[in-house]
Structure formats: C-alpha cells, structure tokens
C-alpha cells in the first residue's frame, strides 16, 4: 500500500535475513539431490531422542549445572527466547513496572541489534548502555546502572560477555558478584528487584560459573553460548542456555518461548552437537595453546602493537579463549591520518594472511572452528549494527586446535618486515 510508511520493510527484511542465515538446511540438500537425480524425496531417519539426551548430558557436564539445558536453532534464537521469557516473567511478577535490558554498546552486533528490536516492540521495555571494556570497568558500570534502575523501581536484566568481545577482558569476578548481589532500595524504601545476569560465555564455554559453589551460583544467572563456535566446531548454528538453581522458574518461561517460536535445535543440529560436544573441552585447550604461542610470537616481533588477550594468571583460572585482538602500531600527523593508516594496515595484514595461507586463513568472524585461522575487523563484521562511536577498528584473530602455526608465524613476520 503506497500510502503507508515503508520504514518497516527494511526491518522485516533484516530479521528474515538473520533467520535465514541461521538455518542448518538438511532438507534443502535432500530436495536438491531429488531434483538432480529425478527420484522421490527420501528423508533420512534420525536418532533425535538419543542425540538430544547425549547433548543435554554433555552440556550439563561441561557447565556443571543441574537444570535441563535448552538448545535452540541458533545463538540469536536462544537469546531471543531468554529475553522474551524474562519479559514474560516480569509481566507476571512485576506487572506495570519498566523493564530494563542493560547491554554493552560495543557487544556482538546481533545481540545488540536484537535487544534493541525487542525493546522497540514494547512500551515498557528499554535498552540501557553498559560500558564494559577498554577504559570502562564492568563492575563499576554494573553497580552504577543497577543503582539507577533501583531508583526507578524497574526490573533489571543484564546481558554481558565474559571474556568481553573484542577486547578479551575478564572482570574481577568477586567484585562482580558483590555488585550483582548488593541489596538496593527504591525511593519509597522497599527492596529493589534483584537483577538477572545473562552471561554470554561463547568465548569460554568451558568455564564453570553457575554450578553449586561457583562464582555466580548465588546470583540469578543464565548463561548461553553460540553453538556455531566451539560446541559444534563450526558445523552448525545451534545455541544453548543453562541456568543456575535460582533460575528454575525463569528457565520454564524461556522454554515456553523457545517452543512458541518453534526455534528448538533441529534433529541434524542435535546430531552434530552430539558428535562434537564430547571433544569440546580438549579442543578449547589445544586452540588456546596455539593462540598463546602465536600471541607470544607477535609480542616478540612487533612489541609496539597492543594485544588484547588473557593473562597467564587468568588462563590458570580456566579462561583459555582462542581469540585475541591486535591494535597495530600507526603513524601520521594527526588523529585522522593515524586512524586511516591503521585501518589500511589492518586490511593489509588480513589480505596477506588469507592470500598466502588460503587453505587455512579466512576472512571470517567465527572462532571455535575445527581447523584453520579466522581473521576479522569487529567494526565491519560482528559490530555491524553497533553505533559508530562504539566500534572497534582493530584486528581480531582466532586460532583453532589444528593449523600450521609455523606458516602463520612466517607470514606474519613477512607482514612486519613490510611495514
């Protein structure tokens, strides 16, 4: 209808694009084979019940949790179910109160974008910025924002990544627990609604945050991970979430919305996860070892670059990501020239890597893959829907457990020699 405002069209197209990308299309392949061979469609039998049981048991073992995990068709599908489940719970238990989703402005673009789209649909839901890395301290930001929301007598839901993306920072977890647990008062003196901490631990899905006696066991916490990364080794898009024992009622609501949207993982996705999850923790260890060795090499031959990676001390605590970010040295007479030079250098490095090692190095945003090395610039990939001022024009690299590390070192040295 030409008389209507057309702004909604691009919004619908954007959401449909994300949903389409999130498919794992087993039936598409079957249909194409049927067309090519001119034979009837024959759907392969699956072992859904066995595979699902295996996946749920693996996730519980990996996360150290007791509640039944939920597995969705993608990481964004599980995040959407979490958000809608929590909104549902707030409307039942805190009717009429404002709902605040507290989200890092520079976090993964899909997370940021989806949170804002959900908020745009509901008058009582709003997104609040949570500065978390670089010059900002996650714990201080959490404390400040929760104080503000208590003063509004609103419902606080926090979405945050640990380690952060792309700066790979881990907050002081004891202080974070204290900030989340602190009893706050509303203006009329009643106890403020306690927060729910929604933890994206895709970088380090092996760390135990929620189990009995662990750091976030006493704070209402739900953890989720993108299954397209380590859980499946890059073989499918399924994502999952788990909750600590304080979130049983919330998990029920999240399950309801996952089912309502028909967004549970498919039989093929369960099959892939059942095959890949048992080896995940070992792959994480091996990938971290390669990443640590490569980071040490980069520090030695390019000491004036700023590298964002976990310390040895954090690694000993179990934070062993296989992704790091690299702020390359720059030059120029003013900020604009220095920024332009650095951005050109970023692309020069990535193009050299993917040209010289095409069988392993890819210009891609993923990590946790079974083989190779992925390179990206967050500002132009994972932060695609983030506000320009919050974007990171740096190089982010992720290494797998299986790659030619010596060749990657050689090509990186060639790059350093060329500048």
N, C-alpha and C positions, 0 to 999 in steps of 0.2 A: 504494500500500500504506500504509494509515493508520498502521501500526506504525513506519514509517520517519520519521526526522528530515526535516522539509520545508525545511530551510535551503538545500538545493541548488537548489530550484525557482527562486528569485529570481535566483540566479547564472546558471542556464541561460537564463532569460528575458532577462537583461541582455545576455549575449553574443549571443543571437539578434537582439535589437533592434538592436545595433550592426551586425551583419552585414546585416540587412535594410535599414537606413538606407544602407549602403554600396553597395547595388546601383544600377546605371545601367540601368533596365528597358526596353530597346528592345523585347523580345519582349512585354512587358505591353501596350504600346501597339498592337502588331500584333494581339494577341489581342482587345483591346477593340474595335478597328476591325472585326475579323471578326464579333464578336458583334452590333455595331450594324448593320453592312451585311448581315448574314446571308450572307456569302460565305466561301469557303475561306481558310484562313490562307496567306498568301504571304510568305515571308521574303525580304527584300531581299538582293541579293548584296552582298558587301563586298570591299574591296581590302586584306584583312588583311596580306598579305605586304608590299605596297608601303607601307602606312601604318606597319607595325611598323618597317621599315627606316628610314623617314623619322624616326620618333620616336626610335629608338636613336641615329641620327646627330645629331639635334638635341640630345639630352641630353649626348652626348659633347662636342659643340662648346660647349654652354652651360657645362658643368662643367670642361672642359679635361682630361678623363680619357681613359684608353686602354682599360680593361677594359669588356666589354659591360655596359651598364646592365641592371637588372631592373625591370620595370614590373608593378605589382600593381593589383588592383581598387580599392584604397583606401590611404590613408596608413597606417591601422592594420594593413591586410593586409601591407604591406611591413615595418612594424615587427615584426609577429609573425614573419614569415619570417626577419628579421635575428636576432631573439632565439633562435629555435629552431635556426637554422644555427650560431650561436655556441655554444649549449649542446652541440649535436652535436659540433662541433669540439673543445670542451673535454673531452667524454667520451672522444673518440678519443685526443687528445694528452696529456691530463692526467687519466687515469682516477682516480676516487675523491676528487679534490680538490673543495673547496667552490667554487661559482660565485657571484660577487657582481655584481649589476646595480646600478650606482651611478646614482641618479636624483634630480634636483631635486624636492623635496617639493611645490613650487608650480607645476611644469610642467604643460603641457596635460593635462587630466583623462583623456583617452583613453590617452595614453602612460603616465601614472602608473598608471591602473587596470589596463591590460593587462599591464604589467610585474609588478604585484603578483599578478595572477591566474596568470600563468605560473609565478612563484616558488611560489605556493601549491600547485601541482601536483607539484612536485619537491622531495624532501627535501634535496638538496644545493644548491639554488638559493635565494638570499636577496636582497632589495632593501635597499640601503644608501642613506640620505639624503645628498644633495649640495647644501648651501645655496649658491646661486649669485648672487643679486642683492639689491638693497636694501642692507642693512648687511653683506652677506656678499660675499666676493671669490671668484670661481670658481676662480682659480689656486691660492689658498691652500687652499681646500676640497679641490681635486683632489689637491694634494700631501699633505695630512693623511690623506685617505681611502686613497690608494694606499700610504702608509707603513703604515697599519693593516692593509691587506689583505696586504701583503708579509709582515708579522709573523705572519699566519695561513697563509701559503703557499697563498693562494687565487687563483682566476682572476678578474681584474678587467675588467669591461665597463662603460664609462661612457656614459650617454645624456645629452646636453645640447643645449640650443638656443643658437644664436648667430645674431642677437641673441636675448637672453632674452625670454621672454614672461611677463608683460605689460610688464615694466619697460624693454624695448628696450635692454638693455645689452650691450656688446661687451667681453670681457675683453682684457687685454694678451696678444696672440697669441704674441709671442716668449716671454714668461714661461710661457704655457700649454704651448707646445711643449717648453720645458725641463722643466716638471713632468711631462709625459707621457713624455719621453724618458729621464728620470733612471734610472740603474741602481740598483735596490734589492736588499737581501739578505733572505733568510729567516732565521729563528732559527738554523738549522744552517749558515749561511754560504754557501749556494748562491744563485745569481742568481734573483731573484723573476720570476714570469711577467710579461711586459710587457703593458700594457693594450691593449684595443681601444677607440678613441674612436668612438662612434656619434653623429654630428652631425646634428641636426635643423636644417636651414637653410631651413625653409619661409618664414621672413620675408624672407630674401635668397638665393634660389636661384641668383642670377647671380654670386655671389662665388666666385672660384677658390681653393679651399682645398687641393685634392688633386693637381692636376697636377704634372708634373715641375718641381722647383724652388720650388713653392709652400709656404706655411707649414706644412701638415700632410702633406707628401709623404713625410716620413721616419718618421712615426708610423703604426702600423696604424690607419687611419681609414676608416670607411664613412659616407657622407653620404646622407641621404634627405630627401625633400620630399613634402608632400601635394599631389597633382595637382589637388585641388579648388580650390586657391588660384590662384596665378599661372600654372602650367603650362597649365591649361585655361580660365583666366578665369572659373572658377566653373561651367563647363558639365558637368563630370563629376567623379567622386570618385577617379579613378586616382592612385596614388602611385608614386614610383620611388626606386631607390637606385643609387649608384655607389660604387666603392671605388678607393683608390689602388693603385699597383702592388705594394704589400706585402700586399695582401689577396686575392690571386687564389684561394688555397685556400678562404678564408672565403666569397667570393662563390659558389663552386661549391656549398658546403653550403647557403647561403641560397637559391640557385636550386632545389636539391633540395626544400627545404621549401615553397617557393612553389608548385612543381609538385605536390607531395604533397597540398597543401590545395586544389588547383585554384583558386588565387587570382590567377592572372595576369590582367592587364587584358583586358577583352573587346574584340571587334572594333570595337564602337561607341566604346569609350573610346580605342582606338588612333586611330580616325578623327578624333575630336575633338582629341586631343593633336597629331596630325599637322597639323591646321589651325591650332592656337593657339600651339604652341611657337615657330615661327619669329619671331613678333612679341613674344615674352615680354620680352626684354631692353629693347625700346623702351617697352613698356607699364610696366615697372618704373621706368624713367627718368621717364616722364610722370607716373606716380602719385606718385613721390617729390617732384617739383616742386610738385604741388598740395598735398601734405602739408606740405612745408616752408613754403609760403606761408601755409597755414591755421594752422600752429603759431606762426609769427611773429605773425600777427594776434591769436591767443589770448593770447600773451605780452604784447602791447601793451595790450589792453583788460582783461585780468584778470591783472595782474602778480603777485598774491599766490597764484595757483594753482601747483602743482608739476606741471611737464610732463616726462614721460619720453620722450625722443626722442634720436636720434643727433646728435652734434655735427657741425659743418661739417667738421671735420678727419676724422672717421670717414667721412663721406659722400665726401670726396675719395679715401679709400682703397677706395671701392666699396660701402660699406654704405649702401644707399639704400632702407630699408624705407618702406612707405606706411602704417604703423600707428604710433600714439603712444598713450600713456596719460596721463590727466589726473586729478590729485589735487585736487579742488575745495576752495577755502577753506571753513572751517567755523566754527561758533560754539557756545557752550554753557558751562555752569558746571563740567562735569566731563567725563571721557573718554567716558562712556556717552552723554551728551547730544550731545557733538561728533560722535561716530560716527553716531548716529541722524540728526542734522541733515544730515551729509554724504551718507548713503545716500539720504535723501529728495531731496536736491539732484541726485544722480546721475540718479535716475528722472525728475525734473522736466526736466532737460536733454534726456535721450533722448526723452521723450514729446513735448517741444516740437519737436524736430528731425523726428521721424517723422510728427507731425501736420501741421506746416507745409510739409514737403517730402516728401509721401508717395510721389511718383513716383521719388525718388532715395534718401532716407534710410530705412534699415531697421534694426529691432532684431534684429541677427543677429551671429553670432560670426565670420563669414568675412572674408576680405580677398583682394586679388588679383583681384577681380571686374572685369569689363569696364566696368561703369558704376556710378555712384552712390556712396553713402557708408554704411558699416556701423558700428553702434554696439553695444556690449555692456558688461556688467559681469562681468569674468572670474570673480569669486567665485560667480556664479549661472549661469555658462554653461560656459566652457572648463575651469574648475577644479571641475566638478561633483562629481567623486569624490575631490577633494583634502581632506585633514584641515582642519577649520575654522580652526585657528590659522595655517595656511599660505595662506589665501585672500586675494585682493586685492579689496577693495570700492572699486574705482576705476572710472573710465570708460575704455574702450578704444575708439578710433575708427580706422577705416581708410578712406582715400580712394582712389578709382580714377583712371585717366587721363582719364575722361570724366564730368564732373559740373559743375553750376552752382555754381562756387566763390563767386561774389559773393552768391548767395542763401544759401548756408550761412553766410557771414560775417554777413549781415544778421540771420538768425535767431539765431545765437549772440550777437550784440550785444543782441538783444531779451532773451535769457536773462540776460545780465549786468546789463542795466538793471533787470530784475525782482527781482534779489537785492540 
